[in-house]
Amino acid sequence: MTFPAIDVIVATMIETGKCKHFFTYGTLRQGGQGDILSRVKPYWVWEGSAFIHGDLYDLGKYPGVVKNPFGTKVLGDYYRVLDEDKLFTLLDDYEECSGSFPEPREYFREVVEGQTSDKRKVLLWVYFYNWSIAGFQKIESGDYRAWLLSESG
């Protein structure tokens, strides 16, 4: 099912460079660790917590969200993008969705509507999982960080 009015708004936002926020639900969340976080730090600023709708899965070492506008709330963080070209050059390689990876790529990046913790609607760049989810566990709570804690303890 598509929503033409929303599709036009999103396309216009992308074309005019107005989508200035990025959503992360897994290893890139605020307080995370790893080389990639230090490399992207100059190109984004943490804004707060948010959610999108989708189906969240544990893929082993990291999570993936399958695009589903009618799915559960997937919790995460959103960032204001300071330098889109530099940020997404790094992240597209990290998420294996740049042109240097063969099709079908593991993730694709797309703009969707999310909601911030203070109930504002915002358009967000999101990486969606693009491969089969067969054999992977769905995280019904929509919160990867809480799920990891419950699995380890």
Contacts in CASP RR format, 6 or more apart in sequence:
PFRMAT RR
TARGET T0000
AUTHOR 0000-0000-0000
METHOD contacts of the structure
MODEL  1
MTFPAIDVIVATMIETGKCKHFFTYGTLRQGGQGDILSRVKPYWVWEGSA
FIHGDLYDLGKYPGVVKNPFGTKVLGDYYRVLDEDKLFTLLDDYEECSGS
FPEPREYFREVVEGQTSDKRKVLLWVYFYNWSIAGFQKIESGDYRAWLLS
ESG
1 69 0 8 1.000
6 113 0 8 1.000
10 19 0 8 1.000
10 111 0 8 1.000
10 112 0 8 1.000
10 123 0 8 1.000
12 18 0 8 1.000
13 19 0 8 1.000
13 111 0 8 1.000
13 123 0 8 1.000
14 111 0 8 1.000
17 84 0 8 1.000
18 123 0 8 1.000
19 111 0 8 1.000
19 123 0 8 1.000
19 124 0 8 1.000
19 125 0 8 1.000
20 80 0 8 1.000
20 81 0 8 1.000
20 84 0 8 1.000
21 47 0 8 1.000
21 78 0 8 1.000
21 79 0 8 1.000
21 80 0 8 1.000
21 81 0 8 1.000
21 122 0 8 1.000
21 123 0 8 1.000
21 124 0 8 1.000
21 125 0 8 1.000
22 44 0 8 1.000
22 78 0 8 1.000
22 79 0 8 1.000
22 81 0 8 1.000
22 87 0 8 1.000
22 91 0 8 1.000
22 124 0 8 1.000
22 125 0 8 1.000
22 126 0 8 1.000
23 50 0 8 1.000
23 52 0 8 1.000
23 76 0 8 1.000
23 77 0 8 1.000
23 78 0 8 1.000
23 79 0 8 1.000
23 114 0 8 1.000
23 124 0 8 1.000
23 125 0 8 1.000
23 126 0 8 1.000
24 76 0 8 1.000
24 77 0 8 1.000
24 78 0 8 1.000
24 79 0 8 1.000
24 127 0 8 1.000
25 52 0 8 1.000
25 56 0 8 1.000
25 63 0 8 1.000
25 64 0 8 1.000
25 65 0 8 1.000
25 74 0 8 1.000
25 75 0 8 1.000
25 76 0 8 1.000
25 142 0 8 1.000
25 144 0 8 1.000
26 62 0 8 1.000
26 63 0 8 1.000
26 64 0 8 1.000
26 76 0 8 1.000
26 144 0 8 1.000
26 145 0 8 1.000
27 34 0 8 1.000
27 62 0 8 1.000
27 63 0 8 1.000
28 36 0 8 1.000
28 37 0 8 1.000
28 40 0 8 1.000
28 91 0 8 1.000
29 76 0 8 1.000
29 77 0 8 1.000
29 144 0 8 1.000
29 145 0 8 1.000
30 46 0 8 1.000
30 48 0 8 1.000
30 77 0 8 1.000
31 37 0 8 1.000
36 90 0 8 1.000
36 91 0 8 1.000
36 94 0 8 1.000
39 90 0 8 1.000
40 87 0 8 1.000
40 90 0 8 1.000
40 91 0 8 1.000
42 82 0 8 1.000
42 83 0 8 1.000
42 86 0 8 1.000
43 81 0 8 1.000
43 82 0 8 1.000
43 83 0 8 1.000
43 86 0 8 1.000
43 87 0 8 1.000
43 90 0 8 1.000
44 79 0 8 1.000
44 80 0 8 1.000
44 81 0 8 1.000
44 82 0 8 1.000
44 87 0 8 1.000
45 79 0 8 1.000
45 80 0 8 1.000
45 82 0 8 1.000
46 77 0 8 1.000
46 78 0 8 1.000
46 79 0 8 1.000
47 77 0 8 1.000
47 78 0 8 1.000
47 79 0 8 1.000
47 80 0 8 1.000
47 116 0 8 1.000
48 77 0 8 1.000
48 78 0 8 1.000
48 116 0 8 1.000
48 117 0 8 1.000
49 75 0 8 1.000
49 76 0 8 1.000
49 77 0 8 1.000
49 78 0 8 1.000
49 116 0 8 1.000
49 117 0 8 1.000
50 75 0 8 1.000
50 76 0 8 1.000
50 77 0 8 1.000
50 78 0 8 1.000
50 114 0 8 1.000
50 115 0 8 1.000
50 116 0 8 1.000
50 117 0 8 1.000
50 122 0 8 1.000
50 124 0 8 1.000
51 73 0 8 1.000
51 74 0 8 1.000
51 75 0 8 1.000
51 76 0 8 1.000
51 114 0 8 1.000
51 115 0 8 1.000
52 65 0 8 1.000
52 73 0 8 1.000
52 74 0 8 1.000
52 112 0 8 1.000
52 113 0 8 1.000
52 114 0 8 1.000
52 124 0 8 1.000
52 126 0 8 1.000
53 68 0 8 1.000
53 69 0 8 1.000
53 70 0 8 1.000
53 71 0 8 1.000
53 72 0 8 1.000
53 73 0 8 1.000
53 74 0 8 1.000
53 112 0 8 1.000
53 114 0 8 1.000
54 65 0 8 1.000
54 66 0 8 1.000
54 67 0 8 1.000
54 68 0 8 1.000
54 69 0 8 1.000
54 71 0 8 1.000
54 72 0 8 1.000
54 74 0 8 1.000
55 65 0 8 1.000
55 66 0 8 1.000
55 68 0 8 1.000
55 71 0 8 1.000
55 72 0 8 1.000
55 133 0 8 1.000
55 138 0 8 1.000
56 63 0 8 1.000
56 64 0 8 1.000
56 65 0 8 1.000
56 72 0 8 1.000
56 74 0 8 1.000
56 138 0 8 1.000
56 139 0 8 1.000
56 142 0 8 1.000
56 144 0 8 1.000
57 63 0 8 1.000
57 64 0 8 1.000
57 65 0 8 1.000
57 66 0 8 1.000
57 129 0 8 1.000
57 133 0 8 1.000
57 136 0 8 1.000
57 137 0 8 1.000
57 138 0 8 1.000
57 139 0 8 1.000
58 136 0 8 1.000
58 137 0 8 1.000
58 139 0 8 1.000
58 144 0 8 1.000
58 147 0 8 1.000
59 129 0 8 1.000
59 136 0 8 1.000
60 136 0 8 1.000
63 139 0 8 1.000
63 144 0 8 1.000
64 107 0 8 1.000
64 127 0 8 1.000
64 128 0 8 1.000
64 129 0 8 1.000
65 74 0 8 1.000
65 126 0 8 1.000
65 127 0 8 1.000
65 128 0 8 1.000
65 129 0 8 1.000
66 128 0 8 1.000
66 129 0 8 1.000
66 133 0 8 1.000
67 110 0 8 1.000
67 112 0 8 1.000
67 128 0 8 1.000
69 112 0 8 1.000
72 140 0 8 1.000
72 141 0 8 1.000
72 142 0 8 1.000
73 142 0 8 1.000
74 142 0 8 1.000
74 143 0 8 1.000
75 142 0 8 1.000
75 143 0 8 1.000
75 144 0 8 1.000
75 145 0 8 1.000
76 143 0 8 1.000
76 145 0 8 1.000
78 116 0 8 1.000
78 122 0 8 1.000
78 124 0 8 1.000
81 87 0 8 1.000
81 125 0 8 1.000
88 109 0 8 1.000
88 125 0 8 1.000
89 98 0 8 1.000
91 109 0 8 1.000
91 127 0 8 1.000
92 98 0 8 1.000
92 99 0 8 1.000
92 109 0 8 1.000
93 100 0 8 1.000
95 106 0 8 1.000
95 107 0 8 1.000
95 109 0 8 1.000
95 127 0 8 1.000
96 105 0 8 1.000
96 106 0 8 1.000
96 107 0 8 1.000
97 105 0 8 1.000
97 106 0 8 1.000
97 107 0 8 1.000
97 108 0 8 1.000
97 109 0 8 1.000
97 127 0 8 1.000
97 130 0 8 1.000
98 105 0 8 1.000
99 105 0 8 1.000
104 130 0 8 1.000
104 131 0 8 1.000
105 130 0 8 1.000
106 129 0 8 1.000
106 130 0 8 1.000
106 131 0 8 1.000
107 127 0 8 1.000
107 128 0 8 1.000
107 129 0 8 1.000
107 130 0 8 1.000
108 127 0 8 1.000
108 128 0 8 1.000
108 130 0 8 1.000
109 125 0 8 1.000
109 126 0 8 1.000
109 127 0 8 1.000
109 128 0 8 1.000
110 125 0 8 1.000
110 126 0 8 1.000
110 128 0 8 1.000
111 123 0 8 1.000
111 124 0 8 1.000
111 125 0 8 1.000
111 126 0 8 1.000
112 123 0 8 1.000
112 124 0 8 1.000
112 126 0 8 1.000
113 121 0 8 1.000
113 122 0 8 1.000
113 123 0 8 1.000
113 124 0 8 1.000
114 121 0 8 1.000
114 122 0 8 1.000
114 123 0 8 1.000
114 124 0 8 1.000
115 121 0 8 1.000
115 122 0 8 1.000
116 122 0 8 1.000
139 147 0 8 1.000
141 147 0 8 1.000
END
